[in-house]
Structures are given as structure tokens and as C-alpha cells.
Amino acid sequence: MKQRALSGKKYQTDHGHMAIKNGIKQRGHLLPVTDLTSSPPKPPWLRVRLRGNGRFESVRDAVRSQQLATVCEESHCPNISECWGQGTATLMLMGAVCTRACRFCAVDTGNPGGWLDEDEPLKVAESVRRMNLSYVVLTSVDRDDLMDGGASHFAKCVRAVKRESPKTTVEALTPDFQGKEQAIRTVVESGISVFAQNLETVERLTSVVRDP
């Protein structure tokens, strides 16, 4: 179930652990608490017209029926109507709570305490099959609470997709796995066609904008 909370406020997830809505700033300072219902309107040049159509609704229903997270929703991506309207989505594995708190990211921050949805590989594979995707991007939150950063679970999801949809090309847009080569190798050898990892920023600015 999607949790409704003010930005910067703590809430309890459906799985019992605490998280902070939209993440936290570095050095432990909370983001300013905002009530989105009273925010001033965005300028016309920044507004995105939502184009609901059958394909958009099909993707939305496929994702929500399996209770999956997407980076499209969790990061408040403005291109969601365009991508979902074309039948594509970036599925976010291992939940919607990240153990990092990067300043540029709107994903919730917390410590899932090792929780994983063991049925997620099957749910992801079923969603990809229902959406009839020729190309799918799988990404994930950072999971520093797991020994391998979630690499083995990520690989299980990839293998499940390939079993259900062998002709689908799978791109893995991974977290950094704290630089652990074995974790990276686990994902690389899972059956993916593309391995991607966002650098986010230059080294000089990493400590300013990224939660290492």
C-alpha cells in the first residue's frame, strides 16, 4: 500500500520498519516538511500534461496488481505519462525504501532490516510478461542492510524474467553494491544484456550531493 506522509516525516511501512518520506539530507538533517496540497502552482513551462491512455493504464495495473515499486513513481519522474503511455516502465526491486539519503533523490530513506519480498522475482516476471515488453530496465534501491547489497536477489529477478520472457532484453541499472566485485559479478552473470550504473556526479561534488 502506498504510504501518504509529508516530505521529511517518519512513517511506518507495511513491513514494520520506519522510513523518512522523500529521504533525508546528509548529516542527519531532515528535509523541510512540506504540505504538497498548499504548494504554489508550478509555472506553465514546467508542467507536464498527463496523457492517460489504454497503454498507460495497462502498465499501471500490471505494476500495482503485483505490488511492485517503480522508479517512475518513487522518484517523482515527470516523464511517467510518456513512458507508461508507450508501455515501458523501470521496475525498482527490493522495495521502495533506500538505505542512502542522496540530496538529489526523492526515494524514501530508512533501514529495512534485511526484509525482502521472496515472491518478488515471480511478480516481476509476471508483470513483464503482462506488459509484453521487448526491453525492460530493472533497478533497485541501495540495500546496505544486506551482506551482498541485494545482488543475489537482483539476479533472481533477472533469471525469473528470462525464464518467463526469454526474448525480452534485460537491462540492470544497479546500485553501487559498495564496490564489491563479487556482488557486481553476480548480477553480470545473471543473464542480463546491459549493465548500467549511474555515476550521478563528478568526484569533486560527490560528498556534497551523494550519500556515499
C-alpha positions as CSV (number, residue, x, y, z in Angstrom):
1,M,0.0,0.0,0.0
2,K,1.3,3.5,-0.9
3,Q,2.1,5.4,2.2
4,R,0.9,9.0,2.4
5,A,3.2,11.2,4.5
6,L,4.6,14.7,4.4
7,S,8.1,15.1,2.9
8,G,10.7,14.7,5.7
9,K,8.3,12.9,8.1
10,K,8.9,9.5,9.5
11,Y,6.3,6.8,8.9
12,Q,6.0,3.0,9.4
13,T,6.0,0.9,6.2
14,D,3.7,-2.0,5.6
15,H,6.6,-4.3,6.6
16,G,7.0,-2.7,10.0
17,H,10.2,-0.7,9.6
18,M,10.5,3.1,9.8
19,A,11.3,5.3,6.9
20,I,11.5,9.0,6.1
21,K,9.4,10.3,3.3
22,N,11.5,11.5,0.3
23,G,14.7,10.8,2.2
24,I,16.9,12.9,4.5
25,K,19.7,15.3,4.0
26,Q,23.2,14.4,4.9
27,R,24.5,14.9,8.4
28,G,21.1,13.8,9.7
29,H,19.1,16.9,8.9
30,L,15.6,16.3,7.7
31,L,14.3,17.8,4.5
32,P,12.0,20.7,5.1
33,V,8.5,19.4,5.8
34,T,6.1,20.5,3.1
35,D,2.4,20.1,2.5
36,L,2.1,19.5,-1.2
37,T,-1.5,20.4,-1.2
38,S,-0.6,24.0,-0.3
39,S,2.4,24.4,-2.5
40,P,2.3,27.2,-5.1
41,P,1.4,26.1,-8.6
42,K,4.2,25.2,-11.0
43,P,5.0,27.6,-13.9
44,P,3.4,26.6,-17.2
45,W,6.7,25.7,-18.8
46,L,7.4,23.2,-16.0
47,R,4.0,21.4,-16.1
48,V,3.6,18.1,-17.7
49,R,0.3,17.1,-19.2
50,L,-0.8,13.6,-18.1
51,R,-1.9,11.6,-21.1
52,G,-3.8,8.8,-19.8
53,N,-4.5,6.1,-22.4
54,G,-5.0,2.4,-22.5
55,R,-1.3,1.5,-22.5
56,F,-0.7,3.8,-19.5
57,E,-3.4,2.1,-17.6
58,S,-2.2,-1.3,-18.6
59,V,1.3,-0.7,-17.3
60,R,-0.1,0.9,-14.1
61,D,-2.4,-2.0,-13.5
62,A,0.3,-4.6,-14.2
63,V,2.7,-3.0,-11.7
64,R,0.1,-2.3,-9.0
65,S,-1.5,-5.7,-9.2
66,Q,1.9,-7.2,-8.2
67,Q,2.5,-4.5,-5.6
68,L,5.8,-3.6,-7.3
69,A,7.7,-0.3,-6.9
70,T,8.8,1.7,-10.0
71,V,11.4,4.4,-10.1
72,C,8.9,6.3,-12.2
73,E,6.6,6.8,-9.2
74,E,9.0,6.7,-6.3
75,S,11.4,9.3,-7.7
76,H,8.5,11.5,-9.0
77,C,9.7,11.3,-12.5
78,P,8.0,13.9,-14.7
79,N,8.2,11.6,-17.8
80,I,5.9,8.9,-16.3
81,S,3.0,9.5,-18.6
82,E,5.2,9.4,-21.7
83,C,6.9,6.2,-20.7
84,W,3.9,4.3,-19.4
85,G,1.9,5.6,-22.3
86,Q,4.4,3.8,-24.6
87,G,4.2,0.6,-22.5
88,T,7.6,0.9,-20.7
89,A,8.5,1.1,-17.0
90,T,11.6,0.9,-14.9
91,L,10.9,-1.6,-12.1
92,M,12.5,-0.9,-8.8
93,L,13.5,-4.0,-6.9
94,M,13.8,-4.7,-3.1
95,G,11.1,-2.3,-2.0
96,A,10.7,1.5,-2.1
97,V,12.9,2.3,0.9
98,C,16.6,3.1,0.3
99,T,19.4,2.9,2.9
100,R,21.0,6.0,1.3
101,A,19.9,9.6,1.5
102,C,21.2,11.4,-1.6
103,R,20.2,15.0,-1.9
104,F,19.0,14.8,-5.5
105,C,16.7,11.8,-4.9
106,A,13.1,11.7,-3.7
107,V,13.1,8.0,-2.8
108,D,12.2,7.3,0.9
109,T,15.1,6.6,3.3
110,G,15.3,4.0,6.1
111,N,16.7,0.7,7.2
112,P,14.6,-2.3,6.0
113,G,16.4,-4.5,8.4
114,G,17.1,-7.3,5.9
115,W,13.5,-7.5,4.7
116,L,12.9,-8.9,1.2
117,D,9.9,-10.0,-0.7
118,E,10.8,-13.6,-1.6
119,D,8.0,-13.6,-4.2
120,E,9.3,-10.5,-6.0
121,P,11.1,-12.4,-8.8
122,L,7.9,-14.1,-9.8
123,K,5.9,-10.9,-9.5
124,V,8.4,-9.0,-11.7
125,A,8.4,-11.8,-14.3
126,E,4.6,-11.8,-14.4
127,S,4.5,-8.1,-14.8
128,V,7.0,-8.1,-17.7
129,R,5.0,-10.9,-19.4
130,R,1.7,-9.0,-19.0
131,M,3.2,-5.8,-20.4
132,N,4.7,-7.8,-23.3
133,L,8.0,-5.9,-23.1
134,S,10.8,-6.4,-25.6
135,Y,13.1,-4.4,-23.3
136,V,12.9,-4.0,-19.6
137,V,15.0,-2.0,-17.1
138,L,15.4,-3.4,-13.6
139,T,16.8,-1.1,-11.0
140,S,16.8,-1.1,-7.2
141,V,17.2,1.0,-4.1
142,D,20.5,0.7,-2.2
143,R,20.3,-2.1,0.4
144,D,23.3,-1.7,2.6
145,D,21.5,-3.7,5.2
146,L,22.1,-6.9,3.1
147,M,25.5,-8.6,3.0
148,D,25.7,-8.5,-0.8
149,G,23.7,-5.3,-1.2
150,G,20.9,-7.4,-2.6
151,A,22.9,-8.7,-5.6
152,S,21.6,-12.3,-5.3
153,H,18.0,-11.1,-5.1
154,F,18.5,-8.8,-8.1
155,A,19.9,-11.8,-10.0
156,K,16.9,-14.0,-9.1
157,C,14.6,-11.4,-10.6
158,V,16.6,-11.3,-13.8
159,R,16.6,-15.1,-14.1
160,A,12.8,-15.2,-13.4
161,V,12.2,-12.6,-16.2
162,K,14.3,-14.5,-18.7
163,R,12.5,-17.8,-17.9
164,E,9.1,-16.2,-18.4
165,S,10.1,-14.0,-21.3
166,P,13.2,-15.4,-22.9
167,K,13.1,-12.9,-25.8
168,T,13.0,-9.9,-23.5
169,T,16.2,-7.9,-23.3
170,V,17.0,-7.1,-19.6
171,E,19.0,-4.0,-18.6
172,A,20.2,-3.9,-15.0
173,L,20.6,-0.4,-13.6
174,T,22.3,-1.3,-10.4
175,P,23.2,0.4,-7.1
176,D,26.9,0.6,-6.4
177,F,27.0,-2.5,-4.1
178,Q,29.6,-0.6,-2.1
179,G,32.1,-1.5,-4.9
180,K,32.0,-5.2,-4.1
181,E,33.2,-7.0,-7.2
182,Q,31.5,-10.3,-6.3
183,A,28.2,-8.6,-6.0
184,I,28.6,-6.9,-9.4
185,R,29.7,-10.3,-10.9
186,T,26.5,-11.9,-9.5
187,V,24.3,-9.5,-11.5
188,V,26.5,-9.5,-14.6
189,E,26.3,-13.3,-14.8
190,S,22.5,-13.5,-14.2
191,G,21.5,-13.3,-17.9
192,I,21.3,-9.5,-18.5
193,S,22.2,-7.9,-21.8
194,V,23.1,-4.4,-20.4
195,F,24.8,-3.5,-17.1
196,A,24.4,0.2,-16.2
197,Q,25.3,2.2,-13.1
198,N,24.7,5.9,-12.6
199,L,27.8,7.9,-11.6
200,E,25.4,10.7,-10.5
201,T,28.1,13.5,-10.3
202,V,31.8,14.2,-10.6
203,E,34.1,13.1,-7.8
204,R,34.6,16.7,-6.6
205,L,30.9,17.0,-5.8
206,T,30.2,13.5,-4.6
207,S,30.3,14.3,-0.9
208,V,28.0,17.3,-1.4
209,V,25.1,15.7,-3.3
210,R,25.5,11.9,-2.8
211,D,25.2,9.8,0.3
212,P,28.3,7.5,-0.1
